[in-house]
Amino acid sequence: MGKFVISKRTNGDFQFNLLAGNGQVILTSQGYTTRTNCDNGVESVRKNSQNDARFDRKVSTNDKSYFNLIATNGQIIGTSQMYESVASRDNGIESVKKNAPDATIDDQA
């Protein structure tokens, strides 16, 4: 089972990482100035991860594949790591879909 790890950045902002069952980070959030906004981001991932159209599949300038999860308002909720292949990126998307809805919360903030 996956989990959301909520932490504080050195600048005081809150962020979360969604980890797969194996402990690997599969999605990283932006920084949030308040804990409430960070919690809302987690809920947005739970909801939007179940809609394939919310995953914006990208290729970086160095030919690495990655994705952004987009909210209904068009804002990026989270970004993946860089993957060596499109297939690996697509596996990452499937992992977010599988892990996000029931992921526990590990509060380290």
N, CA, C and O atoms as a GROMACS GRO file, in nm:
protein
  436
    1MET      N    1   0.084  -0.119   0.000
    1MET     CA    2   0.000   0.000   0.000
    1MET      C    3   0.088   0.125   0.000
    1MET      O    4   0.193   0.129   0.066
    2GLY      N    5   0.046   0.224  -0.073
    2GLY     CA    6   0.121   0.349  -0.082
    2GLY      C    7   0.097   0.438   0.038
    2GLY      O    8   0.010   0.413   0.121
    3LYS      N    9   0.177   0.546   0.044
    3LYS     CA   10   0.156   0.644   0.150
    3LYS      C   11   0.201   0.781   0.102
    3LYS      O   12   0.292   0.795   0.021
    4PHE      N   13   0.134   0.882   0.158
    4PHE     CA   14   0.172   1.020   0.138
    4PHE      C   15   0.261   1.058   0.257
    4PHE      O   16   0.221   1.044   0.372
    5VAL      N   17   0.381   1.105   0.227
    5VAL     CA   18   0.470   1.153   0.332
    5VAL      C   19   0.470   1.305   0.326
    5VAL      O   20   0.514   1.365   0.227
    6ILE      N   21   0.420   1.367   0.432
    6ILE     CA   22   0.413   1.513   0.439
    6ILE      C   23   0.531   1.562   0.520
    6ILE      O   24   0.558   1.514   0.631
    7SER      N   25   0.602   1.659   0.464
    7SER     CA   26   0.721   1.713   0.531
    7SER      C   27   0.727   1.864   0.512
    7SER      O   28   0.648   1.922   0.438
    8LYS      N   29   0.822   1.926   0.582
    8LYS     CA   30   0.844   2.069   0.570
    8LYS      C   31   0.976   2.092   0.499
    8LYS      O   32   1.076   2.027   0.528
    9ARG      N   33   0.975   2.185   0.405
    9ARG     CA   34   1.097   2.225   0.336
    9ARG      C   35   1.177   2.321   0.425
    9ARG      O   36   1.126   2.371   0.525
   10THR      N   37   1.301   2.346   0.387
   10THR     CA   38   1.384   2.436   0.466
   10THR      C   39   1.329   2.578   0.470
   10THR      O   40   1.357   2.652   0.563
   11ASN      N   41   1.249   2.616   0.368
   11ASN     CA   42   1.190   2.750   0.368
   11ASN      C   43   1.059   2.758   0.444
   11ASN      O   44   0.995   2.863   0.448
   12GLY      N   45   1.018   2.646   0.507
   12GLY     CA   46   0.896   2.644   0.587
   12GLY      C   47   0.772   2.597   0.514
   12GLY      O   48   0.668   2.575   0.576
   13ASP      N   49   0.782   2.581   0.382
   13ASP     CA   50   0.668   2.531   0.305
   13ASP      C   51   0.646   2.383   0.334
   13ASP      O   52   0.739   2.310   0.367
   14PHE      N   53   0.521   2.340   0.320
   14PHE     CA   54   0.487   2.199   0.332
   14PHE      C   55   0.489   2.136   0.193
   14PHE      O   56   0.463   2.204   0.093
   15GLN      N   57   0.519   2.007   0.187
   15GLN     CA   58   0.512   1.933   0.061
   15GLN      C   59   0.476   1.790   0.093
   15GLN      O   60   0.482   1.747   0.208
   16PHE      N   61   0.438   1.716  -0.010
   16PHE     CA   62   0.416   1.573   0.009
   16PHE      C   63   0.480   1.496  -0.105
   16PHE      O   64   0.495   1.546  -0.217
   17ASN      N   65   0.517   1.374  -0.073
   17ASN     CA   66   0.559   1.276  -0.172
   17ASN      C   67   0.464   1.159  -0.161
   17ASN      O   68   0.430   1.116  -0.051
   18LEU      N   69   0.421   1.108  -0.275
   18LEU     CA   70   0.344   0.983  -0.277
   18LEU      C   71   0.443   0.871  -0.302
   18LEU      O   72   0.514   0.871  -0.402
   19LEU      N   73   0.446   0.776  -0.209
   19LEU     CA   74   0.535   0.662  -0.221
   19LEU      C   75   0.455   0.537  -0.256
   19LEU      O   76   0.345   0.516  -0.205
   20ALA      N   77   0.512   0.455  -0.344
   20ALA     CA   78   0.452   0.326  -0.376
   20ALA      C   79   0.476   0.231  -0.259
   20ALA      O   80   0.549   0.264  -0.165
   21GLY      N   81   0.416   0.116  -0.265
   21GLY     CA   82   0.431   0.016  -0.160
   21GLY      C   83   0.575  -0.024  -0.135
   21GLY      O   84   0.609  -0.065  -0.024
   22ASN      N   85   0.661  -0.013  -0.238
   22ASN     CA   86   0.801  -0.048  -0.223
   22ASN      C   87   0.886   0.067  -0.169
   22ASN      O   88   1.008   0.054  -0.158
   23GLY      N   89   0.822   0.180  -0.136
   23GLY     CA   90   0.893   0.293  -0.079
   23GLY      C   91   0.948   0.392  -0.179
   23GLY      O   92   1.007   0.493  -0.141
   24GLN      N   93   0.928   0.365  -0.308
   24GLN     CA   94   0.979   0.454  -0.411
   24GLN      C   95   0.886   0.574  -0.432
   24GLN      O   96   0.764   0.558  -0.437
   25VAL      N   97   0.944   0.694  -0.443
   25VAL     CA   98   0.866   0.815  -0.467
   25VAL      C   99   0.810   0.810  -0.609
   25VAL      O  100   0.885   0.792  -0.705
   26ILE      N  101   0.678   0.826  -0.622
   26ILE     CA  102   0.616   0.824  -0.754
   26ILE      C  103   0.554   0.958  -0.792
   26ILE      O  104   0.519   0.979  -0.908
   27LEU      N  105   0.539   1.049  -0.695
   27LEU     CA  106   0.483   1.181  -0.724
   27LEU      C  107   0.528   1.278  -0.614
   27LEU      O  108   0.524   1.245  -0.496
   28THR      N  109   0.571   1.397  -0.655
   28THR     CA  110   0.615   1.500  -0.561
   28THR      C  111   0.533   1.626  -0.584
   28THR      O  112   0.511   1.668  -0.698
   29SER      N  113   0.488   1.686  -0.475
   29SER     CA  114   0.406   1.806  -0.485
   29SER      C  115   0.491   1.931  -0.497
   29SER      O  116   0.613   1.928  -0.483
   30GLN      N  117   0.423   2.041  -0.522
   30GLN     CA  118   0.481   2.174  -0.512
   30GLN      C  119   0.494   2.207  -0.364
   30GLN      O  120   0.456   2.126  -0.279
   31GLY      N  121   0.547   2.323  -0.332
   31GLY     CA  122   0.548   2.370  -0.194
   31GLY      C  123   0.418   2.442  -0.162
   31GLY      O  124   0.365   2.514  -0.246
   32TYR      N  125   0.368   2.421  -0.042
   32TYR     CA  126   0.245   2.485   0.004
   32TYR      C  127   0.278   2.570   0.127
   32TYR      O  128   0.350   2.524   0.215
   33THR      N  129   0.225   2.691   0.134
   33THR     CA  130   0.255   2.779   0.246
   33THR      C  131   0.183   2.738   0.374
   33THR      O  132   0.226   2.773   0.483
   34THR      N  133   0.072   2.664   0.361
   34THR     CA  134  -0.001   2.619   0.480
   34THR      C  135  -0.024   2.468   0.476
   34THR      O  136  -0.027   2.407   0.370
   35ARG      N  137  -0.039   2.411   0.594
   35ARG     CA  138  -0.065   2.268   0.605
   35ARG      C  139  -0.202   2.235   0.543
   35ARG      O  140  -0.218   2.130   0.480
   36THR      N  141  -0.298   2.323   0.561
   36THR     CA  142  -0.431   2.299   0.505
   36THR      C  143  -0.424   2.286   0.353
   36THR      O  144  -0.487   2.197   0.296
   37ASN      N  145  -0.349   2.375   0.289
   37ASN     CA  146  -0.336   2.367   0.143
   37ASN      C  147  -0.265   2.239   0.102
   37ASN      O  148  -0.299   2.180  -0.001
   38CYS      N  149  -0.167   2.195   0.180
   38CYS     CA  150  -0.097   2.069   0.151
   38CYS      C  151  -0.195   1.951   0.162
   38CYS      O  152  -0.197   1.863   0.077
   39ASP      N  153  -0.275   1.951   0.268
   39ASP     CA  154  -0.376   1.845   0.286
   39ASP      C  155  -0.476   1.845   0.169
   39ASP      O  156  -0.516   1.739   0.122
   40ASN      N  157  -0.514   1.964   0.124
   40ASN     CA  158  -0.604   1.974   0.008
   40ASN      C  159  -0.537   1.917  -0.116
   40ASN      O  160  -0.603   1.856  -0.200
   41GLY      N  161  -0.406   1.937  -0.129
   41GLY     CA  162  -0.330   1.881  -0.241
   41GLY      C  163  -0.334   1.729  -0.240
   41GLY      O  164  -0.351   1.666  -0.344
   42VAL      N  165  -0.318   1.670  -0.122
   42VAL     CA  166  -0.327   1.524  -0.108
   42VAL      C  167  -0.463   1.475  -0.155
   42VAL      O  168  -0.473   1.378  -0.230
   43GLU      N  169  -0.568   1.541  -0.110
   43GLU     CA  170  -0.704   1.501  -0.150
   43GLU      C  171  -0.725   1.518  -0.300
   43GLU      O  172  -0.795   1.439  -0.362
   44SER      N  173  -0.666   1.620  -0.356
   44SER     CA  174  -0.676   1.642  -0.500
   44SER      C  175  -0.606   1.530  -0.578
   44SER      O  176  -0.654   1.488  -0.683
   45VAL      N  177  -0.494   1.481  -0.526
   45VAL     CA  178  -0.426   1.367  -0.590
   45VAL      C  179  -0.516   1.244  -0.583
   45VAL      O  180  -0.532   1.174  -0.682
   46ARG      N  181  -0.574   1.219  -0.467
   46ARG     CA  182  -0.664   1.102  -0.453
   46ARG      C  183  -0.774   1.106  -0.559
   46ARG      O  184  -0.803   1.006  -0.624
   47LYS      N  185  -0.834   1.223  -0.575
   47LYS     CA  186  -0.947   1.238  -0.668
   47LYS      C  187  -0.902   1.236  -0.814
   47LYS      O  188  -0.955   1.159  -0.894
   48ASN      N  189  -0.806   1.318  -0.848
   48ASN     CA  190  -0.768   1.335  -0.988
   48ASN      C  191  -0.687   1.218  -1.044
   48ASN      O  192  -0.681   1.200  -1.166
   49SER      N  193  -0.625   1.139  -0.957
   49SER     CA  194  -0.544   1.026  -1.005
   49SER      C  195  -0.628   0.917  -1.070
   49SER      O  196  -0.575   0.829  -1.137
   50GLN      N  197  -0.758   0.923  -1.050
   50GLN     CA  198  -0.844   0.820  -1.108
   50GLN      C  199  -0.895   0.857  -1.247
   50GLN      O  200  -0.971   0.782  -1.308
   51ASN      N  201  -0.853   0.972  -1.297
   51ASN     CA  202  -0.893   1.019  -1.430
   51ASN      C  203  -0.769   1.026  -1.518
   51ASN      O  204  -0.684   1.113  -1.500
   52ASP      N  205  -0.757   0.933  -1.612
   52ASP     CA  206  -0.637   0.925  -1.696
   52ASP      C  207  -0.610   1.056  -1.770
   52ASP      O  208  -0.494   1.089  -1.796
   53ALA      N  209  -0.714   1.131  -1.802
   53ALA     CA  210  -0.696   1.256  -1.875
   53ALA      C  211  -0.624   1.362  -1.792
   53ALA      O  212  -0.577   1.461  -1.847
   54ARG      N  213  -0.614   1.342  -1.660
   54ARG     CA  214  -0.546   1.438  -1.572
   54ARG      C  215  -0.393   1.420  -1.572
   54ARG      O  216  -0.322   1.502  -1.515
   55PHE      N  217  -0.344   1.314  -1.637
   55PHE     CA  218  -0.200   1.291  -1.643
   55PHE      C  219  -0.145   1.352  -1.772
   55PHE      O  220  -0.181   1.311  -1.882
   56ASP      N  221  -0.059   1.450  -1.755
   56ASP     CA  222   0.005   1.518  -1.868
   56ASP      C  223   0.141   1.451  -1.892
   56ASP      O  224   0.236   1.473  -1.816
   57ARG      N  225   0.148   1.372  -1.996
   57ARG     CA  226   0.269   1.295  -2.027
   57ARG      C  227   0.367   1.383  -2.102
   57ARG      O  228   0.331   1.445  -2.202
   58LYS      N  229   0.491   1.389  -2.055
   58LYS     CA  230   0.591   1.481  -2.108
   58LYS      C  231   0.722   1.409  -2.139
   58LYS      O  232   0.747   1.298  -2.091
   59VAL      N  233   0.804   1.476  -2.220
   59VAL     CA  234   0.942   1.434  -2.244
   59VAL      C  235   1.029   1.558  -2.225
   59VAL      O  236   1.003   1.662  -2.285
   60SER      N  237   1.132   1.546  -2.142
   60SER     CA  238   1.219   1.660  -2.111
   60SER      C  239   1.316   1.686  -2.226
   60SER      O  240   1.325   1.610  -2.322
   61THR      N  241   1.389   1.795  -2.214
   61THR     CA  242   1.485   1.832  -2.319
   61THR      C  243   1.599   1.732  -2.331
   61THR      O  244   1.665   1.725  -2.435
   62ASN      N  245   1.624   1.654  -2.226
   62ASN     CA  246   1.728   1.550  -2.234
   62ASN      C  247   1.669   1.412  -2.262
   62ASN      O  248   1.730   1.309  -2.232
   63ASP      N  249   1.549   1.411  -2.320
   63ASP     CA  250   1.480   1.288  -2.364
   63ASP      C  251   1.439   1.193  -2.252
   63ASP      O  252   1.423   1.073  -2.275
   64LYS      N  253   1.422   1.245  -2.131
   64LYS     CA  254   1.369   1.164  -2.021
   64LYS      C  255   1.218   1.186  -2.017
   64LYS      O  256   1.170   1.296  -2.040
   65SER      N  257   1.145   1.080  -1.987
   65SER     CA  258   0.999   1.087  -1.979
   65SER      C  259   0.956   1.117  -1.836
   65SER      O  260   1.019   1.070  -1.740
   66TYR      N  261   0.850   1.194  -1.822
   66TYR     CA  262   0.793   1.223  -1.690
   66TYR      C  263   0.647   1.262  -1.709
   66TYR      O  264   0.599   1.272  -1.822
   67PHE      N  265   0.578   1.285  -1.597
   67PHE     CA  266   0.439   1.329  -1.606
   67PHE      C  267   0.407   1.427  -1.496
   67PHE      O  268   0.472   1.430  -1.392
   68ASN      N  269   0.306   1.507  -1.522
   68ASN     CA  270   0.245   1.595  -1.422
   68ASN      C  271   0.102   1.548  -1.402
   68ASN      O  272   0.036   1.506  -1.497
   69LEU      N  273   0.055   1.555  -1.279
   69LEU     CA  274  -0.086   1.531  -1.249
   69LEU      C  275  -0.152   1.668  -1.238
   69LEU      O  276  -0.108   1.752  -1.160
   70ILE      N  277  -0.256   1.690  -1.316
   70ILE     CA  278  -0.320   1.821  -1.328
   70ILE      C  279  -0.457   1.820  -1.260
   70ILE      O  280  -0.536   1.727  -1.279
   71ALA      N  281  -0.484   1.924  -1.182
   71ALA     CA  282  -0.614   1.940  -1.116
   71ALA      C  283  -0.717   1.992  -1.215
   71ALA      O  284  -0.682   2.033  -1.326
   72THR      N  285  -0.843   1.991  -1.175
   72THR     CA  286  -0.951   2.038  -1.263
   72THR      C  287  -0.935   2.187  -1.296
   72THR      O  288  -0.986   2.233  -1.398
   73ASN      N  289  -0.865   2.262  -1.210
   73ASN     CA  290  -0.843   2.405  -1.237
   73ASN      C  291  -0.721   2.431  -1.326
   73ASN      O  292  -0.687   2.546  -1.352
   74GLY      N  293  -0.656   2.323  -1.371
   74GLY     CA  294  -0.542   2.336  -1.462
   74GLY      C  295  -0.407   2.345  -1.394
   74GLY      O  296  -0.304   2.347  -1.462
   75GLN      N  297  -0.405   2.350  -1.261
   75GLN     CA  298  -0.278   2.359  -1.190
   75GLN      C  299  -0.214   2.222  -1.172
   75GLN      O  300  -0.283   2.121  -1.160
   76ILE      N  301  -0.081   2.221  -1.171
   76ILE     CA  302  -0.007   2.097  -1.147
   76ILE      C  303  -0.016   2.063  -0.999
   76ILE      O  304   0.018   2.145  -0.913
   77ILE      N  305  -0.061   1.942  -0.969
   77ILE     CA  306  -0.069   1.895  -0.831
   77ILE      C  307   0.061   1.827  -0.790
   77ILE      O  308   0.108   1.843  -0.678
   78GLY      N  309   0.118   1.753  -0.883
   78GLY     CA  310   0.241   1.681  -0.854
   78GLY      C  311   0.314   1.644  -0.982
   78GLY      O  312   0.256   1.640  -1.090
   79THR      N  313   0.443   1.617  -0.967
   79THR     CA  314   0.530   1.583  -1.078
   79THR      C  315   0.604   1.454  -1.045
   79THR      O  316   0.642   1.430  -0.930
   80SER      N  317   0.624   1.372  -1.145
   80SER     CA  318   0.696   1.246  -1.127
   80SER      C  319   0.846   1.268  -1.133
   80SER      O  320   0.895   1.378  -1.159
   81GLN      N  321   0.917   1.162  -1.108
   81GLN     CA  322   1.060   1.159  -1.133
   81GLN      C  323   1.084   1.152  -1.283
   81GLN      O  324   0.988   1.141  -1.360
   82MET      N  325   1.208   1.158  -1.326
   82MET     CA  326   1.243   1.139  -1.467
   82MET      C  327   1.264   0.990  -1.492
   82MET      O  328   1.331   0.921  -1.415
   83TYR      N  329   1.205   0.941  -1.599
   83TYR     CA  330   1.214   0.800  -1.636
   83TYR      C  331   1.297   0.784  -1.762
   83TYR      O  332   1.302   0.874  -1.846
   84GLU      N  333   1.362   0.670  -1.775
   84GLU     CA  334   1.446   0.642  -1.892
   84GLU      C  335   1.364   0.611  -2.016
   84GLU      O  336   1.412   0.626  -2.128
   85SER      N  337   1.240   0.567  -1.997
   85SER     CA  338   1.158   0.528  -2.113
   85SER      C  339   1.013   0.568  -2.093
   85SER      O  340   0.968   0.594  -1.981
   86VAL      N  341   0.941   0.574  -2.203
   86VAL     CA  342   0.798   0.602  -2.199
   86VAL      C  343   0.726   0.492  -2.122
   86VAL      O  344   0.633   0.519  -2.046
   87ALA      N  345   0.767   0.367  -2.143
   87ALA     CA  346   0.703   0.254  -2.074
   87ALA      C  347   0.719   0.267  -1.922
   87ALA      O  348   0.625   0.239  -1.847
   88SER      N  349   0.837   0.308  -1.877
   88SER     CA  350   0.859   0.325  -1.733
   88SER      C  351   0.772   0.438  -1.679
   88SER      O  352   0.716   0.427  -1.570
   89ARG      N  353   0.761   0.547  -1.755
   89ARG     CA  354   0.675   0.659  -1.715
   89ARG      C  355   0.531   0.612  -1.703
   89ARG      O  356   0.462   0.644  -1.606
   90ASP      N  357   0.485   0.536  -1.801
   90ASP     CA  358   0.347   0.487  -1.798
   90ASP      C  359   0.324   0.392  -1.681
   90ASP      O  360   0.214   0.390  -1.625
   91ASN      N  361   0.424   0.315  -1.643
   91ASN     CA  362   0.414   0.231  -1.523
   91ASN      C  363   0.403   0.318  -1.399
   91ASN      O  364   0.331   0.283  -1.305
   92GLY      N  365   0.474   0.431  -1.397
   92GLY     CA  366   0.464   0.525  -1.286
   92GLY      C  367   0.323   0.582  -1.273
   92GLY      O  368   0.271   0.595  -1.162
   93ILE      N  369   0.262   0.614  -1.386
   93ILE     CA  370   0.124   0.664  -1.385
   93ILE      C  371   0.030   0.558  -1.328
   93ILE      O  372  -0.056   0.589  -1.245
   94GLU      N  373   0.047   0.435  -1.372
   94GLU     CA  374  -0.038   0.327  -1.320
   94GLU      C  375  -0.018   0.309  -1.169
   94GLU      O  376  -0.112   0.277  -1.097
   95SER      N  377   0.105   0.329  -1.123
   95SER     CA  378   0.132   0.316  -0.980
   95SER      C  379   0.062   0.427  -0.901
   95SER      O  380   0.010   0.402  -0.792
   96VAL      N  381   0.060   0.549  -0.955
   96VAL     CA  382  -0.013   0.658  -0.888
   96VAL      C  383  -0.161   0.624  -0.883
   96VAL      O  384  -0.224   0.639  -0.778
   97LYS      N  385  -0.217   0.578  -0.994
   97LYS     CA  386  -0.360   0.542  -0.998
   97LYS      C  387  -0.393   0.436  -0.893
   97LYS      O  388  -0.497   0.442  -0.828
   98LYS      N  389  -0.303   0.339  -0.879
   98LYS     CA  390  -0.326   0.227  -0.788
   98LYS      C  391  -0.307   0.268  -0.641
   98LYS      O  392  -0.386   0.229  -0.555
   99ASN      N  393  -0.203   0.347  -0.612
   99ASN     CA  394  -0.165   0.375  -0.475
   99ASN      C  395  -0.235   0.495  -0.412
   99ASN      O  396  -0.260   0.494  -0.291
  100ALA      N  397  -0.268   0.596  -0.489
  100ALA     CA  398  -0.318   0.722  -0.432
  100ALA      C  399  -0.450   0.712  -0.357
  100ALA      O  400  -0.462   0.769  -0.248
  101PRO      N  401  -0.551   0.642  -0.410
  101PRO     CA  402  -0.682   0.646  -0.343
  101PRO      C  403  -0.683   0.601  -0.199
  101PRO      O  404  -0.754   0.659  -0.117
  102ASP      N  405  -0.606   0.498  -0.165
  102ASP     CA  406  -0.611   0.441  -0.032
  102ASP      C  407  -0.481   0.462   0.047
  102ASP      O  408  -0.461   0.401   0.152
  103ALA      N  409  -0.394   0.548  -0.004
  103ALA     CA  410  -0.265   0.570   0.062
  103ALA      C  411  -0.284   0.629   0.202
  103ALA      O  412  -0.369   0.715   0.223
  104THR      N  413  -0.204   0.581   0.294
  104THR     CA  414  -0.206   0.636   0.430
  104THR      C  415  -0.127   0.769   0.430
  104THR      O  416  -0.062   0.804   0.331
  105ILE      N  417  -0.135   0.840   0.539
  105ILE     CA  418  -0.060   0.965   0.553
  105ILE      C  419   0.044   0.948   0.665
  105ILE      O  420   0.011   0.911   0.777
  106ASP      N  421   0.169   0.978   0.629
  106ASP     CA  422   0.280   0.976   0.723
  106ASP      C  423   0.322   1.121   0.745
  106ASP      O  424   0.389   1.181   0.661
  107ASP      N  425   0.282   1.176   0.859
  107ASP     CA  426   0.307   1.317   0.888
  107ASP      C  427   0.444   1.334   0.949
  107ASP      O  428   0.466   1.296   1.064
  108GLN      N  429   0.537   1.392   0.874
  108GLN     CA  430   0.672   1.418   0.924
  108GLN      C  431   0.699   1.568   0.934
  108GLN      O  432   0.813   1.610   0.950
  109ALA      N  433   0.592   1.647   0.924
  109ALA     CA  434   0.611   1.794   0.924
  109ALA      C  435   0.635   1.846   1.061
  109ALA      O  436   0.653   1.967   1.079
   0.00000   0.00000   0.00000
